[in-house]
């Protein structure tokens, strides 16, 4: 009769070796404890359960346990089972000594992330519970590659109301952040025979590298006080823009250029890829509506939860022209989807109003930080100019010519992480002269670290009108 495998107890991976089962099992258990693979206090399977799993006699397991209890490796108490003894275990010597742990900066003002400590954990957990309780069983399957219909519907309503996007759930595709969406779009462009994408002279070098890795040639557009100059667009397959709040320079695209780039798309059949990365955060007036609202047939709207909630959610979305939905969905594939539970939670978070409440609270917090930054610089570093509109989670600080390197060294001495405008935020093909400037992410520090980060920044900056007075060693 075939042996029936027991289903009691817990799983334990062991590989007894040698001709003698009892000795091999004892050695395998002892080594698992000595190497710290089994931590002190770990409960082991019953002798009956482990014997069934290994296909050996129960007495063999019981004898091995008894040997290790006698040696002090295990403990056995009535009603508590057999456990790993609480004792100091010296792990085997490593082949190479461990590297010393690297300490991060004391303060971080690099742009790109919101205040992660302010993530609305309680409200998010409530929304997750409601969403999971209401979700049909089929929601846990592979589903529609465009994303869950609950989220696409909630996003269409929110984007139409808050950002002026002309959205329909059938034209919304959920993706795992902006970079994922851009990869899908470049795959479609390549399939259509388009091989050149125009980009802004100032922007994230990660995006340019992504385009080039996808086989696209990038053509840089010049930048001035009216934003990116789109007048030079010709036969490119697409143009990637941040029209609401140019990243990182911080100005909106002028209305004449907004209408001009839409006219170019209509005339040539090119696509406008609109990165609305922080559209909810404008502090001096109502934010400019999405460019997509001017022509939803030629503009692809891309947004994410990375700035409003947290980048670790890996949730983004595209609102596509009708003729592009099928191609992007096919490029995405049946199994290339974001986590269903997070999609359902975000849908509930939007529907119940928690997202709006969180964004309004965050808007107030970041506006106060920006105001504090401007006031502190005016008082302590009058040589520095804050450029761009009152919006977003970062500001560009124009430095006196020739001082950028000294400021970065002084910031490092203060334990402050900063990003210079160049080279990370400037396209390699840009014809304009590089500027001495910093891109300061005032949204990054948690509340308790904000004042210290601001003090460290002011201490690293030129204090005089002529750019003198930068404190740094050597």
N, C-alpha and C positions, 0 to 999 in steps of 0.2 A: 504494500500500500504506500502511495506517495506521501511524504511528510507534508502536513499542513503547516504553513508558516504562521507563527503567532503575530498578532498585530498590536500587542500590548507594549507599554514602555516607550522609551525614547530611542532615536536613532544614534548609533555610535559606529564610526568608521574605524575598523581595525583590520590588520593584515598579519595574522600569526604566521611565523615562518619557522622552518626547521621540521625535523621528523617527529618531534614530541609536541603534541598539541598543547598540553598544559604548560610546558615551559615556553613555547612560542607565544601563547596567549599572555602569560605573565610578563614576558619581556616586552610585548607590544603595548600592554597597558602601562607598564612602568615607564617606557620611553615617551608615551603620550603625556604622562604627568610631568616627567623630568623636563621635557621640551616646552612646557607651558601650553601645549595644545589643549589640554584639559585643565581649566583654571581651578584653583581651590574653591571648594563648595559645589562643584559640578556634580549633579546627580547622575549616576550610571544606571543603565538598564538593569532590570532584575535578571538573575541568573537564568531564569526560564526564557525570558525574552531574548537575551543575547545568545543563548544556546540555539534558539530557533533561527535567529538571523544568520548565525555562522554555520549552522548545520552540524553541530557537535553535541555531545552529551551535556546535560545540565550539570552533572557532578564535576565535569572538567572546568566549567566556568566558576562554580561555587568554590572549588579548590584554589583556583587562581586568585579569586577575590580574597580568600582567607589568607593566602600567602602574602598578598600586598597589604592587607590589614595588619598582619604581624610585623611587616617591615616598616609600617608607618606611612605608607603611600596613600592608603585609603582608610576610611572609617565606616563602621557599620553599627547602626543603632536601630532598635526595634521601632517600627513605625516611621522611620525616616529613610530607610533604604541605605544603599551603599553610595558614598560620596567621596570625592577627592579630598584628602586631608588638607587642613589649613596649615601649611608649612612653607618655609622659605625655599624656593626652587631656584637654583643657579642655572640659568640657560647656558647651552653650549657656546663656546667662544665663537664669535663671528669671524668670518674669513678676513674682513677688513674692519677697522674701527669705525663706529658710526660717526657721521659728520656732525659737527656741532650744530644745534638748531639755530637757524637764521632768524634774527629778530626783524620784524617789520618796522616801518616808520612809526614814530609817536603820533603823528597826525597825517591824514591823507586828504589832500585837496585835488586829487586827480579827477577829471570829469568822467562821466559814463554811467554812474550808478546813483540811485536815490539814497536817502537815509534808510538803510535796511532795518535799523532798529525800530523804525516807526511802522513796519509792516503790520496791518490790522489782523493780528493772529486770532483774536477772539471772534471778530465778525466773520473772518474767513472760515474758521472752524464751524461756526453756526451754519453758514451757507453750505459748507461741504456736507454736513449732516442732513440738511433739508434736501439738497440735491441728490444725495445717495438714496435717501428714503423714497424719493419720488421717481427715481430713474427706473425705466422698464428694464427687464433682464437683457433684452437685445442690445441695450446701450453698451454693455460690457463686451460686445463682440468687436470685429474689425470695423464694420460700419462704413459710412460714406467717407471717401478720402478728402472731401472738402471740409470735414469736421462735423461735429454734432450739430443737428439742426437747431437745438435749443440755444447754443452759443451763437450760431450764425444769425439767428433771428434777434437775439438780444443785442448783438453788435450792430446790426443794421439799424435798429431803432435808436441806439445810443449815438452812433456816428452821425446819423441824420439830424438828431436833436442838438448835439453838442458841437459838432465840427462841420456841419453843412454838407456832409457827404451824401450824394444821391446813391443810396445803397438798397439792395434787395438781397434777402437771404440766399437766393439762388446764385448770386454773383460774389458771395463772400467765401473765401478759402482760408481756413485756419492753418497756420504753419508754426514752426518752432522758433520764432523770432525773425528779425529782419534779415539776417544773413541767409537763413534757410529760404525765405521768400525770394531773395535776390538770386540765389542759386537756381531756383525753379524757373524764374523769369529768363535768366540767361540761357538756360537749356532750350526754352521755347524760342528765344531770339535766334539761337544758333540753328535750330531746326528750320526756321523761316529764312535762313540765309543772311541774317544780319550779323555783322562781325565788328561793329564799332559802336561804343557807348560813350556819349559825351558826359563828362563829370565836372563838378565844380573845382576850381583851382585850390580852394581850401576845403578839406574834408578828412574823413578817416582813411588812413592808408590801408586798413584792413579791407575796406570795401573795394579799393582799386586792385589790391592783390587778388581778391576773390574774382573780380571780373576778368583779370588777366589769366588766372588759373583756368577759367572757363573758356578760354580761347578768344576773348574779346579784346580788341584794341581800345584803349581809353584816350579820348581827346579832351584836354583841359580847356575850360571856358574861363575867361578873365573875370575878375571881381573888382567892384568899386563900391562907392557909398550907396548905390541903389541895389546892391546885391549882385548876384551872378549875372553876367551879361550873356543873354541867350541869343543875341543878334547874329552870332557867328555860326549858328546851327545850319547844317547843309543836308547831307544825305545819311547822317548817322541813323542807326536803327532805333536808338532810344537815347534819352537823356535822364540822368539821375540827379534829382534836385531835393533840397530841403527848403522849400519856399516859405513856409510859415515862420521859421526862425533858423536862418542859415547856420549850419554847424561847421566850424565853431565860431565864425565871426559875429553871429548874433544879430543880424539884420533881416527883416522880411524882404521878400522879392517885391520889387516895385510893381505897382499895378499895371504899368505899360508892358513890363516884361512878362507878367503873368499872362496877359492876353496875347502877347507876342509868341510865347512858347506854345500856347494852345493853337494859335493860327499855324505855326510850323507843323505841329502834329497832324492837323487836318489836311494841310497841303501836301505833306510828304508821306503820310501813313505811319510816321514814327510814333513811338510810345513815350509818354512822360511818366517816369517812375517817381512818385511823390513820397518821400520819407517824412512822415509827420511824427517825428520821434518824441516831441514834448509839447504837442499842440494844446494841451489842457492848461499849461502854465504861462499865463500872461498876467502881469501885475498892474499895469497902468491903464488898461482899457480892455475891452472885449477882444479876445484873440481873433486874428485874421482867419476867415473860413478856409476850408481846404480847397486847394487848387482844383481838385477833382470835381467840385461842384460846377465848374465852368464847362466841363466837357467830359462826362463819364464814359464816353465811347473811345477816348484817346488817352486818358490819364488812369494809371494804376495807383490806387491809394494803398500805402503800407503803414501799418501802425503796430504797436506792441504794448504789452504790459510792463516792459522793462523799466521805464522811468516812472510810471504812475504807481506800480506795485513793487515788483522785484524782477530782475533779469533771470533769477533762478527758476521762475515758473516756466520759462521757455514757451511762452504763448505770444503769438503774433497773428496778424490777419492781413489779407489782401482783399480789396474790393476791385474786381476786374471788369474791364469792358466785356460785353456779352460774347463777342467772338473769341475771347481768350480763355474763357472758363474751361472748356473742354480740353484745350492743349495743356494748361497748367495742371489740371486734375490728372491727366494722363502722365505728365512728367512726375507728379507726386507719387503715383502708384497706390495700390490698394492698402498696403501696410505701413506707408510712411505717414503716420499720424501722431499728433500730440496726445498726451495722456488723457483718456476719456474723463476720468474723475476730476481733473483740473479744469477741463473744458466745461463740464457740468457745473462745477463750483463757480467758475467765473460767470457763467450765464445767470445763475441764481444771484450772485453778488451784484450784477448789473440790474437785474429785474427788481430786487428788493430795495434798491436805492443806496446800498452800502458803498458802492463804488463812487457815486457822486459825493457822498458825505466824506469819504476818505480823500478824494481829490481836492475838495474845498478846504479841508483841514491842512493838507499838504501844501496847497497854494498859499495859505496864510503863513505857514512855517517858513517856506522858502522865500517869500517876499520879505519877511522880517530879516532873514539872513542876508539877502542881497542888500537891503537898506543898511544893515549894520556894516557890511563890507564897504559900501560906498562912503559911509560916514567915517569909518576908521581910516580909510585911505586919505580922505580929505584932511583929516586932522594930523595924521602921523606920516604920510608919504605923499605930499602934494605933487611930487613929480610924476605920479602915476595917473593915467587916464583909464577909466572903465568905459569900454566901448560897447555898442550894441544896445538893443532895446531891453526894457525891464521884463524879462521873460526867461523861462527855462530854469535849468539847474546849474548853469555855469556862466562865467563872465570872462571876457578877454581883457587883460590888463596890459595896456601899451607901456613899454618901458623906454627910458631914455636910450638912444642908440649906443650900442656897444656894451650894455650892462647885463644882457641876458645870462651870459655864462657865469658872471659873478653872483647874480641873484640865485641861480640854481645851486651853486656851491654853498652859498649862505643858507639856503633852505635845507640842504642836506645836513649842514652843521646843526640846524635847529631841530632835526628829526622830522622834517616836513617833506612829504612827497608831492611834487609838482610836475606838471607837463608844460614844456615850452610849445609855442605855436609851431615852430619848425624843429625837426623835420617831420614829426609825426602827423601833423595836420596840414601838410602842404603837398600838393601834387608835384611829382618829379618833373612834369613837363611845363609847370607854370612859368610864365615869362615874367611875372611881377617880382620885384625885389622882395626877399624875405624880410619879415618884420621882427623886431625884438619885442616879444610879447609872451605872456603866460596865459594858459587856459585853465582857469581856477574853477573846480567843481565844488561850489559852496553847498550843494545838496548832499555830498557824500558823507561828511562826519555825522555821527549820532549827536543828539542834543547836548549830551554832557561833555563832548569834546569840541564843540563848535567854538567857544570863546578861546580855548587854548590854541586851536588851529589858526584862528584869526590873529592872535597875538604873535604866533610864530611867523605867520606870513608878513605881518608889518615889520617885524624885526629883521627879516631877510631882504626887504625892499629898500631902494634908495630913499633917503629921508629928505634930501635937499632938492631945491628946484632944478639944480644942474645935474642931478643923478649921483651926487656924492653921498658918502656916509653909509655904504653897504658893509655890514659887519660880517666878516668871515675870516677864519684863521689862515695865516700864511700868505 
